[in-house]
Amino acid sequence: MKRKVLAMMMSLTLAMAVTACGGSDTETDAADTAVEETVDDTAEADEAETEDVAAEDTSEEADEDLGPLYSIEAAVAPDVAGTTWHFVGAMLSGEELDAETATGVLDQNYGGTLDMVFDEDGNATMEQGGGNLTGTYEYVDEYTLLVSLDNSGSTLNYACAFAEDEDGVTMVLMNDDTGYNGIYFMQ
């Protein structure tokens, strides 16, 4: 996106420079007119080429930046009101944690317990062995849930995506948009 904006700004600057080169001489001969038309045509071709390259760079950059969690096929978000979801695993820096490591993380960081509880009124609670975080949840679209939790006065926002396989529905809590970090929960 930044490259596309930069390319457009460069194209606009080029177009303004070409326009500024046109003088106010009333004695413009045919040769000067032909040069100006050639410069205008070249500027338009350069602008189109710059936009094409910028679009290619942006799509390649976007493909490179997507973490592994974005490759999971999204399921429609279920109605979570009145449900409890239990920790079943996690991904950290693009690596899925094995069962032993996940259990260690659960014990060390969450006091051995990590559940997400959703009530009927739009309230959410992250129950941890060392205490609870409370907040709210709302549907962003048919696939995504936004959970906002109060953590001693600061807000923690999580996007919740859902995936379905033979074991059931998995909820993935992500606190950033990289697709490299997520906490997995199942009912």
ABEGO torsion letter per residue (X at the ends): XAAAAAAAAAAAAAAAAAAAABBABABBBAAAAAAAAAAAAAAAAAAAAAAAAAAAAAAAAAAAABBAAAABBBBBBBBABGBBBBBAEBBBGGBBBBAAAAAAAAAAAAGGBBBBBBBAAGBBBBBBAAEBBBBBBBBABAABBBBBBBBGGBBBBBBBBBBBBAAEBBBBBBABAAGABBBBBBX
